[in-house]
Amino acid sequence: MPQKAVRYVTRSTAAAAATIATAATSVAAAAVAASIILSPVADASSRLDGVHSDLMRAVQLNQITEEQAAKFEAKLAGRILGEA
């Protein structure tokens, strides 16, 4: 096969693969967005439970101190309960 033809096929294949990958990414992003929009909103207590467990995990991993976790949890609790 002539070199020019090989180069054309290679470029065409790469372009097609990139287009398919972009389309797949768009479909995946749309699916995630739809699942977020259509999922029921968690009530305040379950949101606070999630915040607490996430912060305790961060303390275990030495990412934040217990004092920082307590302050941040109090701040978020005020916001979450204010929305409810």
N, CA, C and O atoms as a CHARMM CRD file, in Angstrom:
* protein
*
  336
    1    1 MET  N      0.86000  -1.16300   0.00000 PROA 1      0.00000
    2    1 MET  CA     0.00000   0.00000   0.00000 PROA 1      0.00000
    3    1 MET  C      0.90700   1.22800   0.00000 PROA 1      0.00000
    4    1 MET  O      1.88200   1.26900   0.75100 PROA 1      0.00000
    5    2 PRO  N      0.61200   2.20500  -0.81000 PROA 2      0.00000
    6    2 PRO  CA     1.44200   3.40700  -0.86100 PROA 2      0.00000
    7    2 PRO  C      1.44200   4.13700   0.48600 PROA 2      0.00000
    8    2 PRO  O      0.46400   4.08600   1.23200 PROA 2      0.00000
    9    3 GLN  N      2.53600   4.80200   0.77700 PROA 3      0.00000
   10    3 GLN  CA     2.70300   5.50400   2.05300 PROA 3      0.00000
   11    3 GLN  C      1.61000   6.54800   2.27700 PROA 3      0.00000
   12    3 GLN  O      1.13100   6.72300   3.39700 PROA 3      0.00000
   13    4 LYS  N      1.21900   7.23900   1.20800 PROA 4      0.00000
   14    4 LYS  CA     0.17700   8.26000   1.31600 PROA 4      0.00000
   15    4 LYS  C     -1.15600   7.64300   1.75400 PROA 4      0.00000
   16    4 LYS  O     -1.87900   8.22200   2.56500 PROA 4      0.00000
   17    5 ALA  N     -1.46900   6.47600   1.21500 PROA 5      0.00000
   18    5 ALA  CA    -2.71200   5.78800   1.57200 PROA 5      0.00000
   19    5 ALA  C     -2.67300   5.32900   3.02400 PROA 5      0.00000
   20    5 ALA  O     -3.67200   5.43100   3.73700 PROA 5      0.00000
   21    6 VAL  N     -1.53100   4.82700   3.45800 PROA 6      0.00000
   22    6 VAL  CA    -1.38700   4.37800   4.85000 PROA 6      0.00000
   23    6 VAL  C     -1.58400   5.55900   5.79200 PROA 6      0.00000
   24    6 VAL  O     -2.27400   5.44200   6.80500 PROA 6      0.00000
   25    7 ARG  N     -0.98100   6.69000   5.45900 PROA 7      0.00000
   26    7 ARG  CA    -1.10500   7.88500   6.28600 PROA 7      0.00000
   27    7 ARG  C     -2.56800   8.33700   6.34700 PROA 7      0.00000
   28    7 ARG  O     -3.05100   8.71700   7.41400 PROA 7      0.00000
   29    8 TYR  N     -3.27100   8.29900   5.22000 PROA 8      0.00000
   30    8 TYR  CA    -4.67500   8.70000   5.16200 PROA 8      0.00000
   31    8 TYR  C     -5.53400   7.78400   6.03200 PROA 8      0.00000
   32    8 TYR  O     -6.37400   8.25400   6.79900 PROA 8      0.00000
   33    9 VAL  N     -5.31800   6.48000   5.90700 PROA 9      0.00000
   34    9 VAL  CA    -6.10000   5.51700   6.69100 PROA 9      0.00000
   35    9 VAL  C     -5.82000   5.70300   8.17600 PROA 9      0.00000
   36    9 VAL  O     -6.73900   5.65700   8.99400 PROA 9      0.00000
   37   10 THR  N     -4.57000   5.90800   8.52200 PROA 10     0.00000
   38   10 THR  CA    -4.20300   6.09300   9.92600 PROA 10     0.00000
   39   10 THR  C     -4.85200   7.34800  10.49900 PROA 10     0.00000
   40   10 THR  O     -5.40800   7.31900  11.59700 PROA 10     0.00000
   41   11 ARG  N     -4.78100   8.44100   9.75900 PROA 11     0.00000
   42   11 ARG  CA    -5.38600   9.69100  10.23300 PROA 11     0.00000
   43   11 ARG  C     -6.90200   9.57900  10.31500 PROA 11     0.00000
   44   11 ARG  O     -7.51000  10.06000  11.27000 PROA 11     0.00000
   45   12 SER  N     -7.50700   8.95400   9.33100 PROA 12     0.00000
   46   12 SER  CA    -8.96600   8.79700   9.32800 PROA 12     0.00000
   47   12 SER  C     -9.41700   7.95000  10.50700 PROA 12     0.00000
   48   12 SER  O    -10.41600   8.25700  11.15900 PROA 12     0.00000
   49   13 THR  N     -8.67900   6.88800  10.77600 PROA 13     0.00000
   50   13 THR  CA    -9.01500   6.00700  11.89400 PROA 13     0.00000
   51   13 THR  C     -8.86200   6.74500  13.21500 PROA 13     0.00000
   52   13 THR  O     -9.71400   6.62600  14.09600 PROA 13     0.00000
   53   14 ALA  N     -7.78700   7.50400  13.35700 PROA 14     0.00000
   54   14 ALA  CA    -7.57000   8.26500  14.58700 PROA 14     0.00000
   55   14 ALA  C     -8.66200   9.31300  14.77800 PROA 14     0.00000
   56   14 ALA  O     -9.14600   9.50900  15.89300 PROA 14     0.00000
   57   15 ALA  N     -9.04900   9.98200  13.70300 PROA 15     0.00000
   58   15 ALA  CA   -10.11000  10.98600  13.79400 PROA 15     0.00000
   59   15 ALA  C    -11.44000  10.34400  14.17200 PROA 15     0.00000
   60   15 ALA  O    -12.19000  10.89100  14.98100 PROA 15     0.00000
   61   16 ALA  N    -11.72900   9.20000  13.59300 PROA 16     0.00000
   62   16 ALA  CA   -12.97700   8.49700  13.91100 PROA 16     0.00000
   63   16 ALA  C    -12.97600   8.04100  15.36700 PROA 16     0.00000
   64   16 ALA  O    -13.99000   8.14600  16.05600 PROA 16     0.00000
   65   17 ALA  N    -11.84500   7.54000  15.82700 PROA 17     0.00000
   66   17 ALA  CA   -11.75100   7.09500  17.22200 PROA 17     0.00000
   67   17 ALA  C    -11.94500   8.26800  18.18000 PROA 17     0.00000
   68   17 ALA  O    -12.61300   8.13300  19.20500 PROA 17     0.00000
   69   18 ALA  N    -11.36800   9.40500  17.84700 PROA 18     0.00000
   70   18 ALA  CA   -11.52900  10.58700  18.70000 PROA 18     0.00000
   71   18 ALA  C    -12.98300  11.04300  18.72900 PROA 18     0.00000
   72   18 ALA  O    -13.49400  11.43300  19.77900 PROA 18     0.00000
   73   19 THR  N    -13.64400  10.99600  17.58800 PROA 19     0.00000
   74   19 THR  CA   -15.05000  11.39200  17.51800 PROA 19     0.00000
   75   19 THR  C    -15.91700  10.45400  18.34800 PROA 19     0.00000
   76   19 THR  O    -16.81100  10.90300  19.06600 PROA 19     0.00000
   77   20 ILE  N    -15.65700   9.17000  18.25300 PROA 20     0.00000
   78   20 ILE  CA   -16.42300   8.18400  19.02300 PROA 20     0.00000
   79   20 ILE  C    -16.17100   8.37000  20.51500 PROA 20     0.00000
   80   20 ILE  O    -17.10300   8.29000  21.31500 PROA 20     0.00000
   81   21 ALA  N    -14.91900   8.61500  20.89400 PROA 21     0.00000
   82   21 ALA  CA   -14.59800   8.82300  22.30700 PROA 21     0.00000
   83   21 ALA  C    -15.29500  10.06600  22.84500 PROA 21     0.00000
   84   21 ALA  O    -15.80500  10.05800  23.96600 PROA 21     0.00000
   85   22 THR  N    -15.31900  11.12500  22.05900 PROA 22     0.00000
   86   22 THR  CA   -15.99700  12.35400  22.47400 PROA 22     0.00000
   87   22 THR  C    -17.49200  12.11600  22.63300 PROA 22     0.00000
   88   22 THR  O    -18.10100  12.58100  23.59600 PROA 22     0.00000
   89   23 ALA  N    -18.07300  11.40000  21.69700 PROA 23     0.00000
   90   23 ALA  CA   -19.50700  11.10200  21.77700 PROA 23     0.00000
   91   23 ALA  C    -19.81400  10.24400  23.00100 PROA 23     0.00000
   92   23 ALA  O    -20.80700  10.47400  23.69000 PROA 23     0.00000
   93   24 ALA  N    -18.96500   9.25800  23.27000 PROA 24     0.00000
   94   24 ALA  CA   -19.17700   8.39100  24.42800 PROA 24     0.00000
   95   24 ALA  C    -19.07300   9.18800  25.72200 PROA 24     0.00000
   96   24 ALA  O    -19.84800   8.97000  26.65300 PROA 24     0.00000
   97   25 THR  N    -18.12500  10.10000  25.78100 PROA 25     0.00000
   98   25 THR  CA   -17.97500  10.94500  26.96200 PROA 25     0.00000
   99   25 THR  C    -19.20000  11.82500  27.15200 PROA 25     0.00000
  100   25 THR  O    -19.66800  12.00600  28.27600 PROA 25     0.00000
  101   26 SER  N    -19.71600  12.36900  26.06900 PROA 26     0.00000
  102   26 SER  CA   -20.90800  13.21700  26.14600 PROA 26     0.00000
  103   26 SER  C    -22.11200  12.42500  26.63200 PROA 26     0.00000
  104   26 SER  O    -22.89400  12.91600  27.44600 PROA 26     0.00000
  105   27 VAL  N    -22.26100  11.22000  26.14300 PROA 27     0.00000
  106   27 VAL  CA   -23.37700  10.36800  26.56700 PROA 27     0.00000
  107   27 VAL  C    -23.24600  10.02600  28.04300 PROA 27     0.00000
  108   27 VAL  O    -24.23100  10.05400  28.78100 PROA 27     0.00000
  109   28 ALA  N    -22.02700   9.70400  28.47500 PROA 28     0.00000
  110   28 ALA  CA   -21.81200   9.37500  29.88500 PROA 28     0.00000
  111   28 ALA  C    -22.10500  10.58400  30.77000 PROA 28     0.00000
  112   28 ALA  O    -22.73100  10.44500  31.82000 PROA 28     0.00000
  113   29 ALA  N    -21.66100  11.75700  30.35800 PROA 29     0.00000
  114   29 ALA  CA   -21.91400  12.96900  31.13700 PROA 29     0.00000
  115   29 ALA  C    -23.40900  13.26500  31.20900 PROA 29     0.00000
  116   29 ALA  O    -23.91400  13.67200  32.25500 PROA 29     0.00000
  117   30 ALA  N    -24.10700  13.06600  30.11500 PROA 30     0.00000
  118   30 ALA  CA   -25.55300  13.28800  30.10700 PROA 30     0.00000
  119   30 ALA  C    -26.26200  12.30000  31.02700 PROA 30     0.00000
  120   30 ALA  O    -27.22300  12.66300  31.70600 PROA 30     0.00000
  121   31 ALA  N    -25.79700  11.06700  31.05200 PROA 31     0.00000
  122   31 ALA  CA   -26.40500  10.06100  31.92600 PROA 31     0.00000
  123   31 ALA  C    -26.19200  10.41500  33.39400 PROA 31     0.00000
  124   31 ALA  O    -27.10700  10.27700  34.20600 PROA 31     0.00000
  125   32 VAL  N    -24.99500  10.86900  33.73400 PROA 32     0.00000
  126   32 VAL  CA   -24.71700  11.26600  35.11600 PROA 32     0.00000
  127   32 VAL  C    -25.56900  12.47300  35.49700 PROA 32     0.00000
  128   32 VAL  O    -26.14600  12.50800  36.58300 PROA 32     0.00000
  129   33 ALA  N    -25.64800  13.45100  34.61600 PROA 33     0.00000
  130   33 ALA  CA   -26.45600  14.64000  34.89600 PROA 33     0.00000
  131   33 ALA  C    -27.92400  14.27300  35.09100 PROA 33     0.00000
  132   33 ALA  O    -28.58400  14.79200  35.99100 PROA 33     0.00000
  133   34 ALA  N    -28.42600  13.39000  34.25900 PROA 34     0.00000
  134   34 ALA  CA   -29.82300  12.96500  34.38800 PROA 34     0.00000
  135   34 ALA  C    -30.05400  12.23600  35.70100 PROA 34     0.00000
  136   34 ALA  O    -31.08400  12.43200  36.34600 PROA 34     0.00000
  137   35 SER  N    -29.10500  11.39400  36.10300 PROA 35     0.00000
  138   35 SER  CA   -29.28100  10.66300  37.35600 PROA 35     0.00000
  139   35 SER  C    -29.25800  11.60600  38.54700 PROA 35     0.00000
  140   35 SER  O    -29.95800  11.37800  39.53400 PROA 35     0.00000
  141   36 ILE  N    -28.45200  12.67000  38.46400 PROA 36     0.00000
  142   36 ILE  CA   -28.40900  13.64300  39.55300 PROA 36     0.00000
  143   36 ILE  C    -29.70900  14.43600  39.60800 PROA 36     0.00000
  144   36 ILE  O    -30.26800  14.65500  40.68400 PROA 36     0.00000
  145   37 ILE  N    -30.18100  14.86000  38.45500 PROA 37     0.00000
  146   37 ILE  CA   -31.39500  15.67500  38.40300 PROA 37     0.00000
  147   37 ILE  C    -32.61600  14.86700  38.82300 PROA 37     0.00000
  148   37 ILE  O    -33.48600  15.37600  39.53100 PROA 37     0.00000
  149   38 LEU  N    -32.68500  13.61500  38.39400 PROA 38     0.00000
  150   38 LEU  CA   -33.86700  12.80100  38.65300 PROA 38     0.00000
  151   38 LEU  C    -33.83500  12.08600  39.99800 PROA 38     0.00000
  152   38 LEU  O    -34.85000  11.53300  40.42100 PROA 38     0.00000
  153   39 SER  N    -32.68500  12.08700  40.68300 PROA 39     0.00000
  154   39 SER  CA   -32.61800  11.39900  41.96600 PROA 39     0.00000
  155   39 SER  C    -33.30700  12.24600  43.03500 PROA 39     0.00000
  156   39 SER  O    -33.27600  13.47600  42.98100 PROA 39     0.00000
  157   40 PRO  N    -33.92200  11.58000  43.99800 PROA 40     0.00000
  158   40 PRO  CA   -34.60300  12.33800  45.04700 PROA 40     0.00000
  159   40 PRO  C    -33.57900  13.05900  45.93200 PROA 40     0.00000
  160   40 PRO  O    -32.47000  12.56900  46.14600 PROA 40     0.00000
  161   41 VAL  N    -33.96600  14.20700  46.42900 PROA 41     0.00000
  162   41 VAL  CA   -33.08300  14.97700  47.29800 PROA 41     0.00000
  163   41 VAL  C    -33.06200  14.31200  48.66800 PROA 41     0.00000
  164   41 VAL  O    -34.10500  13.98000  49.23000 PROA 41     0.00000
  165   42 ALA  N    -31.86100  14.12500  49.19200 PROA 42     0.00000
  166   42 ALA  CA   -31.73200  13.50400  50.50900 PROA 42     0.00000
  167   42 ALA  C    -32.24200  14.47300  51.57100 PROA 42     0.00000
  168   42 ALA  O    -32.10000  15.68900  51.44300 PROA 42     0.00000
  169   43 ASP  N    -32.83200  13.91600  52.61200 PROA 43     0.00000
  170   43 ASP  CA   -33.30100  14.78300  53.68200 PROA 43     0.00000
  171   43 ASP  C    -32.10200  15.28200  54.49100 PROA 43     0.00000
  172   43 ASP  O    -30.99200  14.76600  54.36300 PROA 43     0.00000
  173   44 ALA  N    -32.34600  16.28400  55.31500 PROA 44     0.00000
  174   44 ALA  CA   -31.26200  16.95500  56.03000 PROA 44     0.00000
  175   44 ALA  C    -30.48600  16.00200  56.93100 PROA 44     0.00000
  176   44 ALA  O    -29.26000  16.08900  57.00800 PROA 44     0.00000
  177   45 SER  N    -31.17800  15.09800  57.61300 PROA 45     0.00000
  178   45 SER  CA   -30.47600  14.20600  58.54000 PROA 45     0.00000
  179   45 SER  C    -29.53900  13.25000  57.80900 PROA 45     0.00000
  180   45 SER  O    -28.44100  12.97500  58.29300 PROA 45     0.00000
  181   46 SER  N    -29.95200  12.74100  56.65900 PROA 46     0.00000
  182   46 SER  CA   -29.05900  11.84200  55.92200 PROA 46     0.00000
  183   46 SER  C    -27.88800  12.61300  55.32000 PROA 46     0.00000
  184   46 SER  O    -26.78500  12.07700  55.21300 PROA 46     0.00000
  185   47 ARG  N    -28.11700  13.85500  54.93000 PROA 47     0.00000
  186   47 ARG  CA   -27.01400  14.68200  54.43700 PROA 47     0.00000
  187   47 ARG  C    -26.01600  14.94800  55.55300 PROA 47     0.00000
  188   47 ARG  O    -24.80600  14.88100  55.33500 PROA 47     0.00000
  189   48 LEU  N    -26.51400  15.24900  56.74500 PROA 48     0.00000
  190   48 LEU  CA   -25.62300  15.49000  57.88100 PROA 48     0.00000
  191   48 LEU  C    -24.85700  14.23000  58.26300 PROA 48     0.00000
  192   48 LEU  O    -23.68400  14.30200  58.62800 PROA 48     0.00000
  193   49 ASP  N    -25.51500  13.07500  58.18100 PROA 49     0.00000
  194   49 ASP  CA   -24.81900  11.81200  58.44600 PROA 49     0.00000
  195   49 ASP  C    -23.68200  11.60700  57.45200 PROA 49     0.00000
  196   49 ASP  O    -22.59300  11.17000  57.82600 PROA 49     0.00000
  197   50 GLY  N    -23.93800  11.92300  56.19000 PROA 50     0.00000
  198   50 GLY  CA   -22.90300  11.79200  55.16800 PROA 50     0.00000
  199   50 GLY  C    -21.74700  12.75000  55.39700 PROA 50     0.00000
  200   50 GLY  O    -20.58400  12.38200  55.23200 PROA 50     0.00000
  201   51 VAL  N    -22.07000  13.97800  55.77900 PROA 51     0.00000
  202   51 VAL  CA   -21.02600  14.96300  56.08300 PROA 51     0.00000
  203   51 VAL  C    -20.17800  14.47500  57.24400 PROA 51     0.00000
  204   51 VAL  O    -18.94900  14.53700  57.19800 PROA 51     0.00000
  205   52 HSD  N    -20.84400  13.98600  58.29200 PROA 52     0.00000
  206   52 HSD  CA   -20.12100  13.50500  59.47100 PROA 52     0.00000
  207   52 HSD  C    -19.18400  12.35000  59.11200 PROA 52     0.00000
  208   52 HSD  O    -18.01900  12.34500  59.51000 PROA 52     0.00000
  209   53 SER  N    -19.69100  11.38000  58.36600 PROA 53     0.00000
  210   53 SER  CA   -18.84500  10.22900  58.02100 PROA 53     0.00000
  211   53 SER  C    -17.68800  10.64200  57.11200 PROA 53     0.00000
  212   53 SER  O    -16.58100  10.12200  57.25000 PROA 53     0.00000
  213   54 ASP  N    -17.93100  11.56300  56.19200 PROA 54     0.00000
  214   54 ASP  CA   -16.85000  12.04600  55.32500 PROA 54     0.00000
  215   54 ASP  C    -15.77700  12.76900  56.13100 PROA 54     0.00000
  216   54 ASP  O    -14.58300  12.58300  55.89700 PROA 54     0.00000
  217   55 LEU  N    -16.20600  13.58800  57.07200 PROA 55     0.00000
  218   55 LEU  CA   -15.23500  14.31900  57.88600 PROA 55     0.00000
  219   55 LEU  C    -14.46100  13.38500  58.81200 PROA 55     0.00000
  220   55 LEU  O    -13.26600  13.58400  59.02800 PROA 55     0.00000
  221   56 MET  N    -15.12200  12.37600  59.35800 PROA 56     0.00000
  222   56 MET  CA   -14.41100  11.41900  60.20300 PROA 56     0.00000
  223   56 MET  C    -13.37700  10.63200  59.39300 PROA 56     0.00000
  224   56 MET  O    -12.29600  10.31300  59.88800 PROA 56     0.00000
  225   57 ARG  N    -13.71600  10.33400  58.17900 PROA 57     0.00000
  226   57 ARG  CA   -12.76100   9.65500  57.28500 PROA 57     0.00000
  227   57 ARG  C    -11.55800  10.55600  57.01600 PROA 57     0.00000
  228   57 ARG  O    -10.42000  10.08700  56.99900 PROA 57     0.00000
  229   58 ALA  N    -11.80600  11.83900  56.80900 PROA 58     0.00000
  230   58 ALA  CA   -10.70900  12.78700  56.58000 PROA 58     0.00000
  231   58 ALA  C     -9.81300  12.89200  57.81300 PROA 58     0.00000
  232   58 ALA  O     -8.59600  13.02800  57.68500 PROA 58     0.00000
  233   59 VAL  N    -10.40900  12.82900  59.00400 PROA 59     0.00000
  234   59 VAL  CA    -9.61900  12.84800  60.24000 PROA 59     0.00000
  235   59 VAL  C     -8.76900  11.58500  60.32600 PROA 59     0.00000
  236   59 VAL  O     -7.59100  11.65800  60.67500 PROA 59     0.00000
  237   60 GLN  N     -9.35000  10.43100  60.01100 PROA 60     0.00000
  238   60 GLN  CA    -8.59700   9.17300  60.04600 PROA 60     0.00000
  239   60 GLN  C     -7.41900   9.19100  59.08600 PROA 60     0.00000
  240   60 GLN  O     -6.37400   8.60400  59.36600 PROA 60     0.00000
  241   61 LEU  N     -7.58600   9.85800  57.96600 PROA 61     0.00000
  242   61 LEU  CA    -6.51600   9.93800  56.96800 PROA 61     0.00000
  243   61 LEU  C     -5.54700  11.08600  57.25600 PROA 61     0.00000
  244   61 LEU  O     -4.65600  11.37300  56.45700 PROA 61     0.00000
  245   62 ASN  N     -5.73100  11.73900  58.40700 PROA 62     0.00000
  246   62 ASN  CA    -4.88600  12.86900  58.81500 PROA 62     0.00000
  247   62 ASN  C     -4.88900  14.00400  57.79700 PROA 62     0.00000
  248   62 ASN  O     -3.88100  14.68600  57.60800 PROA 62     0.00000
  249   63 GLN  N     -6.02800  14.19800  57.14800 PROA 63     0.00000
  250   63 GLN  CA    -6.15900  15.30400  56.20600 PROA 63     0.00000
  251   63 GLN  C     -6.58400  16.58200  56.92300 PROA 63     0.00000
  252   63 GLN  O     -6.23100  17.68700  56.51200 PROA 63     0.00000
  253   64 ILE  N     -7.34600  16.41300  57.99900 PROA 64     0.00000
  254   64 ILE  CA    -7.76600  17.53400  58.83600 PROA 64     0.00000
  255   64 ILE  C     -7.72500  17.07800  60.28400 PROA 64     0.00000
  256   64 ILE  O     -7.66300  15.88200  60.56900 PROA 64     0.00000
  257   65 THR  N     -7.76100  18.05100  61.20500 PROA 65     0.00000
  258   65 THR  CA    -7.79200  17.70800  62.62700 PROA 65     0.00000
  259   65 THR  C     -9.24300  17.53200  63.07500 PROA 65     0.00000
  260   65 THR  O    -10.17900  17.88900  62.35900 PROA 65     0.00000
  261   66 GLU  N     -9.40700  16.97400  64.27300 PROA 66     0.00000
  262   66 GLU  CA   -10.76100  16.79900  64.80600 PROA 66     0.00000
  263   66 GLU  C    -11.43300  18.15300  65.04000 PROA 66     0.00000
  264   66 GLU  O    -12.64000  18.30000  64.84800 PROA 66     0.00000
  265   67 GLU  N    -10.63200  19.14000  65.45700 PROA 67     0.00000
  266   67 GLU  CA   -11.18400  20.47800  65.68900 PROA 67     0.00000
  267   67 GLU  C    -11.67500  21.09400  64.37900 PROA 67     0.00000
  268   67 GLU  O    -12.74800  21.69500  64.33200 PROA 67     0.00000
  269   68 GLN  N    -10.88900  20.94000  63.32300 PROA 68     0.00000
  270   68 GLN  CA   -11.30700  21.46100  62.02200 PROA 68     0.00000
  271   68 GLN  C    -12.57800  20.76800  61.54800 PROA 68     0.00000
  272   68 GLN  O    -13.47800  21.40700  61.00300 PROA 68     0.00000
  273   69 ALA  N    -12.64200  19.45800  61.75800 PROA 69     0.00000
  274   69 ALA  CA   -13.82500  18.69900  61.34500 PROA 69     0.00000
  275   69 ALA  C    -15.06100  19.18300  62.09400 PROA 69     0.00000
  276   69 ALA  O    -16.12700  19.35000  61.50000 PROA 69     0.00000
  277   70 ALA  N    -14.91700  19.40800  63.39700 PROA 70     0.00000
  278   70 ALA  CA   -16.05600  19.85200  64.20100 PROA 70     0.00000
  279   70 ALA  C    -16.54700  21.22700  63.74700 PROA 70     0.00000
  280   70 ALA  O    -17.75100  21.45400  63.63000 PROA 70     0.00000
  281   71 LYS  N    -15.60700  22.14500  63.49300 PROA 71     0.00000
  282   71 LYS  CA   -16.00100  23.48900  63.03800 PROA 71     0.00000
  283   71 LYS  C    -16.67800  23.43900  61.67300 PROA 71     0.00000
  284   71 LYS  O    -17.69300  24.09600  61.44200 PROA 71     0.00000
  285   72 PHE  N    -16.10500  22.65600  60.78500 PROA 72     0.00000
  286   72 PHE  CA   -16.66600  22.57100  59.44000 PROA 72     0.00000
  287   72 PHE  C    -18.03200  21.89500  59.46000 PROA 72     0.00000
  288   72 PHE  O    -18.94500  22.29900  58.74100 PROA 72     0.00000
  289   73 GLU  N    -18.16500  20.85800  60.29400 PROA 73     0.00000
  290   73 GLU  CA   -19.45800  20.17400  60.39700 PROA 73     0.00000
  291   73 GLU  C    -20.52300  21.11900  60.94400 PROA 73     0.00000
  292   73 GLU  O    -21.66200  21.11200  60.47500 PROA 73     0.00000
  293   74 ALA  N    -20.15700  21.92800  61.92900 PROA 74     0.00000
  294   74 ALA  CA   -21.11300  22.88900  62.48600 PROA 74     0.00000
  295   74 ALA  C    -21.53000  23.91300  61.43300 PROA 74     0.00000
  296   74 ALA  O    -22.70200  24.27500  61.33900 PROA 74     0.00000
  297   75 LYS  N    -20.56700  24.37500  60.64500 PROA 75     0.00000
  298   75 LYS  CA   -20.87100  25.35000  59.59500 PROA 75     0.00000
  299   75 LYS  C    -21.80400  24.74100  58.55000 PROA 75     0.00000
  300   75 LYS  O    -22.77900  25.36900  58.13400 PROA 75     0.00000
  301   76 LEU  N    -21.49500  23.51000  58.12800 PROA 76     0.00000
  302   76 LEU  CA   -22.34400  22.85400  57.13000 PROA 76     0.00000
  303   76 LEU  C    -23.71900  22.51700  57.69200 PROA 76     0.00000
  304   76 LEU  O    -24.72000  22.60000  56.98000 PROA 76     0.00000
  305   77 ALA  N    -23.77100  22.13700  58.96400 PROA 77     0.00000
  306   77 ALA  CA   -25.06300  21.82500  59.57600 PROA 77     0.00000
  307   77 ALA  C    -25.96100  23.05700  59.55200 PROA 77     0.00000
  308   77 ALA  O    -27.15700  22.95700  59.28100 PROA 77     0.00000
  309   78 GLY  N    -25.37800  24.21400  59.83700 PROA 78     0.00000
  310   78 GLY  CA   -26.16000  25.44900  59.78000 PROA 78     0.00000
  311   78 GLY  C    -26.71200  25.70500  58.39300 PROA 78     0.00000
  312   78 GLY  O    -27.86400  26.11100  58.24000 PROA 78     0.00000
  313   79 ARG  N    -25.89700  25.47000  57.38900 PROA 79     0.00000
  314   79 ARG  CA   -26.35600  25.68600  56.01000 PROA 79     0.00000
  315   79 ARG  C    -27.40200  24.65500  55.60200 PROA 79     0.00000
  316   79 ARG  O    -28.42200  24.99900  55.00400 PROA 79     0.00000
  317   80 ILE  N    -27.14400  23.39100  55.92600 PROA 80     0.00000
  318   80 ILE  CA   -28.07200  22.32300  55.52100 PROA 80     0.00000
  319   80 ILE  C    -29.41400  22.48700  56.22800 PROA 80     0.00000
  320   80 ILE  O    -30.46800  22.37700  55.60100 PROA 80     0.00000
  321   81 LEU  N    -29.37300  22.74700  57.52300 PROA 81     0.00000
  322   81 LEU  CA   -30.62000  22.89600  58.26800 PROA 81     0.00000
  323   81 LEU  C    -31.33300  24.19200  57.89900 PROA 81     0.00000
  324   81 LEU  O    -32.55500  24.28100  58.01000 PROA 81     0.00000
  325   82 GLY  N    -30.58400  25.18700  57.46600 PROA 82     0.00000
  326   82 GLY  CA   -31.19300  26.43600  57.01000 PROA 82     0.00000
  327   82 GLY  C    -31.95900  26.25200  55.71500 PROA 82     0.00000
  328   82 GLY  O    -32.95000  26.93900  55.46900 PROA 82     0.00000
  329   83 GLU  N    -31.49300  25.31000  54.87400 PROA 83     0.00000
  330   83 GLU  CA   -32.17200  25.02600  53.60400 PROA 83     0.00000
  331   83 GLU  C    -33.41100  24.18000  53.80400 PROA 83     0.00000
  332   83 GLU  O    -34.35700  24.26200  53.02000 PROA 83     0.00000
  333   84 ALA  N    -33.41200  23.35600  54.86400 PROA 84     0.00000
  334   84 ALA  CA   -34.49700  22.38600  55.05700 PROA 84     0.00000
  335   84 ALA  C    -35.78200  23.04000  55.48700 PROA 84     0.00000
  336   84 ALA  O    -36.78500  22.35600  55.69000 PROA 84     0.00000
